[in-house]
């Protein structure tokens, strides 16, 4: 049997494991001890979805069985949150200039800032998804007085209004939303994420 973790082949010694499930259960115990979570599994080149686990786990190990798993660490998620904090702080400074840039004909630069904001928020949302694998560490994140999900639910319609204002080139509304709604919320988020 060949066993790969994040693309790297591991030399493992079987200790009575007879099925794919036996091996993966033993591996999962090791993951928990090392604050790792499995994010994907493939067997013999086929990705295994959650609804296929029970069936595939029953399969006997063979000499040519190839198991590949991808894992993420709790520390990697913390680092990603810290990186998001820095990127959010950077984008706040850019956002403050968007209304003036639009009024002075620098629409291209303003649009680049909006794209950067979108990219930063997408990366942050991906990290949130992975963080749910470690609820004991990340399950009680608060941004100000709100849970992370409440914070995002509050921010989402504001970003929608901001997008609409951009489409309509409404520089006054863009400025108001950026200065009074978006930037203060992002500053709170950045402070929270920077604490990891």
ChimeraX attribute file (.defattr): number of C-alpha atoms within 10 A of each C-alpha:
attribute: neighborCount
match mode: 1-to-1
recipient: residues
	/A:1	14
	/A:2	16
	/A:3	17
	/A:4	17
	/A:5	14
	/A:6	12
	/A:7	10
	/A:8	11
	/A:9	12
	/A:10	10
	/A:11	10
	/A:12	11
	/A:13	8
	/A:14	11
	/A:15	9
	/A:16	8
	/A:17	15
	/A:18	14
	/A:19	16
	/A:20	21
	/A:21	19
	/A:22	19
	/A:23	19
	/A:24	17
	/A:25	14
	/A:26	13
	/A:27	13
	/A:28	15
	/A:29	11
	/A:30	13
	/A:31	16
	/A:32	13
	/A:33	8
	/A:34	11
	/A:35	12
	/A:36	20
	/A:37	19
	/A:38	18
	/A:39	11
	/A:40	15
	/A:41	20
	/A:42	15
	/A:43	17
	/A:44	11
	/A:45	11
	/A:46	11
	/A:47	14
	/A:48	15
	/A:49	11
	/A:50	9
	/A:51	8
	/A:52	10
	/A:53	13
	/A:54	10
	/A:55	10
	/A:56	15
	/A:57	18
	/A:58	13
	/A:59	13
	/A:60	13
	/A:61	18
	/A:62	12
	/A:63	7
	/A:64	9
	/A:65	15
	/A:66	17
	/A:67	22
	/A:68	21
	/A:69	19
	/A:70	16
	/A:71	13
	/A:72	18
	/A:73	19
	/A:74	18
	/A:75	12
	/A:76	14
	/A:77	20
	/A:78	19
	/A:79	16
	/A:80	20
	/A:81	23
	/A:82	19
	/A:83	18
	/A:84	22
	/A:85	25
	/A:86	16
	/A:87	18
	/A:88	24
	/A:89	18
	/A:90	14
	/A:91	19
	/A:92	21
	/A:93	12
	/A:94	17
	/A:95	22
	/A:96	18
	/A:97	16
	/A:98	25
	/A:99	24
	/A:100	17
	/A:101	17
	/A:102	21
	/A:103	13
	/A:104	9
	/A:105	10
	/A:106	13
	/A:107	17
	/A:108	11
	/A:109	15
	/A:110	20
	/A:111	15
	/A:112	13
	/A:113	20
	/A:114	19
	/A:115	12
	/A:116	18
	/A:117	18
	/A:118	14
	/A:119	13
	/A:120	19
	/A:121	15
	/A:122	12
	/A:123	14
	/A:124	19
	/A:125	14
	/A:126	12
	/A:127	18
	/A:128	18
	/A:129	10
	/A:130	18
	/A:131	23
	/A:132	12
	/A:133	18
	/A:134	16
	/A:135	11
	/A:136	9
	/A:137	12
	/A:138	18
	/A:139	14
	/A:140	11
	/A:141	15
	/A:142	17
	/A:143	21
	/A:144	13
	/A:145	9
	/A:146	13
	/A:147	14
	/A:148	19
	/A:149	13
	/A:150	12
	/A:151	17
	/A:152	15
	/A:153	11
	/A:154	13
	/A:155	15
	/A:156	11
	/A:157	11
	/A:158	15
	/A:159	16
	/A:160	11
	/A:161	14
	/A:162	22
	/A:163	14
	/A:164	14
	/A:165	17
	/A:166	20
	/A:167	9
	/A:168	11
	/A:169	15
	/A:170	15
	/A:171	17
	/A:172	14
	/A:173	17
	/A:174	23
	/A:175	21
	/A:176	14
	/A:177	19
	/A:178	22
	/A:179	18
	/A:180	10
	/A:181	15
	/A:182	19
	/A:183	19
	/A:184	14
	/A:185	19
	/A:186	18
	/A:187	16
	/A:188	16
	/A:189	21
	/A:190	22
	/A:191	17
	/A:192	18
	/A:193	23
	/A:194	17
	/A:195	10
	/A:196	14
